[in-house]
Amino acid sequence: MSFYFLGKGPFSKSLLLRALIVQSYFPDLQIIGDSHWDDVLSMKKGLKNLRLKVPIEGLQGGAVLRFLALRASRLSGCFMLKGTSRLFQRPMQELQTILNQLTCEVKWQKDGLILKSSGWHISGDALTISSHCSSQFASAVFLNSWNLKQDLFVSIEGNTVSSSYFQMTLSFLRSLGMKIMGEDREYCIPAGQKITQFTYQPEQDMSCLFSLAAMVVAGGEVVFIDWREQSLQPDFRFPSILQQMGFSIIHSENSLKIIGGKQLKPIHYNLKDCPDLFPVLSVLCAITKGTSHLYGAPQLIYKESNRIEQTAKLLRLIGRTVKILKDGLIIEGKPVVPGEFTKKDFISFDPEEDHRMAMAAAVLKKMGWSFQILNPSVVNKSFPGFWFVVNVTP
């Protein structure tokens, strides 16, 4: 079923969450553009509850929890943050380590944490952050380093997972006026930082645009308007990936057109800087003749679901052979043949509360596979209206 789209995608969830944290320090910051995504609404409610010093409940996103916990640590008082059990199964030890260095007390529960703080009081010469599980811990610290009473020295240890997202955070903060000294692993944020830019408009969400672009594998074209030649988001590289696979990519003034390729090519790609592309890209590889190798993203097991396992499950549903690796998949792809779409054993697929997995399954539904996608509202985490836009019945 051909897919046609002309317009703009939703605003970047990642950048909106970061902007909302900054706005909590500087209410005069005007954010141009808004979203009704679950994570954004959760962040807004969480920041309001912090001001009121009432419990924060219903958290689902890792970034929301980590950013809010560091925001709470700048305040004096006792704060409760609660969410899904899956959320608190994701890596949290580094959050504990950071908060302890800031002399905060943390008590963990199965579905939440209780944080006692009197503001930041750093024990030692520098705040040490390990980044081997996620760059969000470092991002959370830097996002909450406005208007400190003394210089903050930060030392980042270990191999940085998703370092491109941390670099996005630094670029975002500098664009608003934060002075950040140093690079690589050693940084200093001088005391008394204040914003110098009082309006901010987030970019379109590149991960969501990629999900729309992938729909043209069944035919058609998408045209994204107000396309920027540069982006803070690591997933900005998706057009070049699609071009390598055989899609036609046409740049024109302030727009990008993508046309589906007739003969797709397998790909070997390191996703260490753009792991959110993994589920949808894996689906494209599965319907491509040849062997594809997606690697470099061990952090995928810590997302809303174990995305390596879940993606393998989805591809096996459509009869593809995959090999699970600790950092990705080897996918034996093959073009679609008549009769594949309606096999009776294709009953349902559960994305396990993971919006990216639901979007990946949607690409297969667009091509004609007849399985049911359970809990389709999970896409509201990043793209309300997704099913209407892609014209797919989950």
Secondary structure as the mmCIF struct_conf table of DSSP 4:
data_model
#
loop_
_struct_conf.conf_type_id
_struct_conf.id
_struct_conf.beg_label_comp_id
_struct_conf.beg_label_asym_id
_struct_conf.beg_label_seq_id
_struct_conf.end_label_comp_id
_struct_conf.end_label_asym_id
_struct_conf.end_label_seq_id
STRN STRN1 PHE A 3 GLY A 7
HELX_LH_PP_P HELX_LH_PP_P1 PRO A 10 PRO A 10
STRN STRN2 PHE A 11 PHE A 11
HELX_LH_PP_P HELX_LH_PP_P2 SER A 12 SER A 12
HELX_RH_AL_P HELX_RH_AL_P1 LYS A 13 TYR A 25
TURN_TY1_P TURN_TY1_P1 PRO A 27 ASP A 28
STRN STRN3 GLN A 30 ILE A 31
HELX_RH_AL_P HELX_RH_AL_P2 ASP A 38 LEU A 52
TURN_TY1_P TURN_TY1_P2 LYS A 53 LYS A 53
STRN STRN4 ILE A 56 LEU A 59
HELX_RH_AL_P HELX_RH_AL_P3 GLY A 62 SER A 73
TURN_TY1_P TURN_TY1_P3 ARG A 74 ARG A 74
BEND BEND1 LEU A 75 LEU A 75
STRN STRN5 SER A 76 GLY A 83
TURN_TY1_P TURN_TY1_P4 SER A 85 ARG A 86
HELX_RH_3T_P HELX_RH_3T_P1 LEU A 87 GLN A 89
BEND BEND2 ARG A 90 ARG A 90
HELX_RH_AL_P HELX_RH_AL_P4 GLN A 93 GLN A 101
TURN_TY1_P TURN_TY1_P5 LEU A 102 THR A 103
STRN STRN6 GLU A 105 GLN A 109
TURN_TY1_P TURN_TY1_P6 LYS A 110 ASP A 111
STRN STRN7 GLY A 112 SER A 118
BEND BEND3 GLY A 119 GLY A 119
BEND BEND4 SER A 123 ALA A 126
STRN STRN8 LEU A 127 SER A 130
BEND BEND5 HIS A 132 CYS A 133
BEND BEND6 SER A 135 SER A 135
HELX_RH_AL_P HELX_RH_AL_P5 GLN A 136 LEU A 143
TURN_TY1_P TURN_TY1_P7 ASN A 144 ASN A 144
TURN_TY1_P TURN_TY1_P8 TRP A 146 ASN A 147
BEND BEND7 LYS A 149 GLN A 150
STRN STRN9 LEU A 152 GLU A 157
BEND BEND8 GLY A 158 GLY A 158
HELX_LH_PP_P HELX_LH_PP_P3 ASN A 159 THR A 160
TURN_TY1_P TURN_TY1_P9 VAL A 161 SER A 162
HELX_RH_AL_P HELX_RH_AL_P6 SER A 163 LEU A 176
TURN_TY1_P TURN_TY1_P10 GLY A 177 GLY A 177
STRN STRN10 MET A 181 GLU A 183
TURN_TY1_P TURN_TY1_P11 ASP A 184 ARG A 185
STRN STRN11 GLU A 186 ILE A 189
TURN_TY1_P TURN_TY1_P12 ALA A 191 GLY A 192
BEND BEND9 THR A 196 THR A 196
STRN STRN12 THR A 199 TYR A 200
HELX_LH_PP_P HELX_LH_PP_P4 PRO A 202 GLU A 203
STRN STRN13 GLN A 204 GLN A 204
HELX_RH_AL_P HELX_RH_AL_P7 MET A 206 ALA A 214
HELX_RH_3T_P HELX_RH_3T_P2 MET A 215 ALA A 218
BEND BEND10 GLY A 219 GLY A 219
STRN STRN14 GLY A 220 ILE A 225
BEND BEND11 ASP A 226 ASP A 226
BEND BEND12 GLU A 229 GLN A 230
BEND BEND13 LEU A 232 GLN A 233
HELX_RH_3T_P HELX_RH_3T_P3 PRO A 234 ARG A 237
HELX_RH_AL_P HELX_RH_AL_P8 PHE A 238 MET A 245
TURN_TY1_P TURN_TY1_P13 GLY A 246 GLY A 246
STRN STRN15 SER A 248 SER A 252
TURN_TY1_P TURN_TY1_P14 GLU A 253 ASN A 254
STRN STRN16 SER A 255 ILE A 259
BEND BEND14 LYS A 262 GLN A 263
STRN STRN17 HIS A 268 ASN A 270
TURN_TY1_P TURN_TY1_P15 LYS A 272 ASP A 273
HELX_RH_3T_P HELX_RH_3T_P4 PRO A 275 LEU A 277
HELX_RH_AL_P HELX_RH_AL_P9 PHE A 278 ALA A 286
TURN_TY1_P TURN_TY1_P16 ILE A 287 ILE A 287
BEND BEND15 THR A 288 LYS A 289
STRN STRN18 GLY A 290 TYR A 295
BEND BEND16 GLY A 296 GLY A 296
HELX_RH_3T_P HELX_RH_3T_P5 PRO A 298 TYR A 302
BEND BEND17 LYS A 303 SER A 305
HELX_RH_AL_P HELX_RH_AL_P10 ARG A 307 LEU A 317
TURN_TY1_P TURN_TY1_P17 ILE A 318 GLY A 319
STRN STRN19 THR A 321 LEU A 325
TURN_TY1_P TURN_TY1_P18 LYS A 326 ASP A 327
STRN STRN20 GLY A 328 GLY A 333
TURN_TY1_P TURN_TY1_P19 PRO A 338 GLY A 339
BEND BEND18 GLU A 340 GLU A 340
TURN_TY1_P TURN_TY1_P20 PHE A 341 THR A 342
TURN_TY1_P TURN_TY1_P21 LYS A 344 ASP A 345
STRN STRN21 SER A 348 PHE A 349
TURN_TY1_P TURN_TY1_P22 GLU A 352 GLU A 353
HELX_RH_AL_P HELX_RH_AL_P11 HIS A 355 MET A 367
TURN_TY1_P TURN_TY1_P23 GLY A 368 GLY A 368
HELX_LH_PP_P HELX_LH_PP_P5 PHE A 371 PHE A 371
STRN STRN22 GLN A 372 ILE A 373
BEND BEND19 LEU A 374 ASN A 375
HELX_RH_3T_P HELX_RH_3T_P6 PRO A 376 LYS A 381
TURN_TY1_P TURN_TY1_P24 SER A 382 SER A 382
TURN_TY1_P TURN_TY1_P25 PRO A 384 GLY A 385
HELX_RH_AL_P HELX_RH_AL_P12 PHE A 386 VAL A 390
TURN_TY1_P TURN_TY1_P26 ASN A 391 ASN A 391
#
